[in-house]
Amino acid sequence: MLSTNFEEILGEQSAVTQAVIRMPVEGYVDTEIADTLSISHSAVRMRTTRFGNALYDAARHQRNWIPEQLHTKASARHRTQRGAA
């Protein structure tokens, strides 16, 4: 399901971060992830954010490609443009 580049970048992260990123694919929500890993809910959000930053950093170094639809800032920009027409 996940691309090789994604898996490679994820493999560079700590074991806890890997678990935080993989568990939602298995159907876990943030609070369940925090309880299962015995970390705080804010730590789950922080690790998710840091992994997102790692993905964008890898894209800047041309290690992966992120479709425009998945860019959070681009999504907001497109919603604004659609509403303006």
C-alpha positions, -999 to 999 in steps of 0.1 A, spaced: 0 0 0 28 24 9 54 34 -17 90 23 -14 102 59 -9 76 64 18 87 32 35 124 42 32 117 76 48 96 59 75 124 34 82 147 63 90 124 73 119 123 59 155 104 28 162 77 48 181 72 72 152 69 42 128 42 28 150 24 61 153 24 64 115 14 28 107 -13 23 134 -40 46 117 -37 24 86 -48 -5 108 -78 15 121 -64 30 153 -73 66 163 -49 90 181 -61 83 216 -59 45 211 -24 50 197 -13 70 227 -28 45 251 -12 15 233 22 31 231 20 47 266 27 81 253 6 113 255 -19 124 228 2 154 221 33 132 215 13 113 189 4 146 171 41 158 174 54 126 159 29 127 131 38 164 124 75 156 125 71 127 100 51 150 77 80 175 79 104 147 70 83 138 40 83 174 28 120 177 34 125 145 14 104 160 -14 126 191 -14 156 168 -19 137 150 -47 135 117 -28 98 115 -31 69 134 -47 38 147 -30 7 152 -52 -6 188 -50 -40 175 -37 -22 162 -6 -5 195 2 -24 210 31 -17 246 21 -26 238 -16 -60 223 -5 -69 255 13 -59 276 -17 -80 255 -40 -111 258 -17 -106 295 -18 -103 296 -55 -134 274 -60 -155 297 -38 -143 328 -55 -156 319 -89 
